[in-house]
């Protein structure tokens, strides 16, 4: 019984660690909103959010954004 509980706890810890990586869709600040930046992001088909006049991009898209919009 003790081994079953220990195995269950270890499995939960491993699964929670796997689900909290950067591919979870977390957004990071990119820059202030400008028409030029929006056009470039749309043209490159990169998802973004506008929050209080700032552009936020998905963390996993950071390299693509730097390549296309810098």
Buried (B, 14 or more C-beta within 10 A) or exposed (E): EEEEEEEEEEEEEEEEEEEEEEEEEEBEEBEEBEEEBBEBBEEEEBEBEEEEEEBBBBBBBBEBBEEBBE
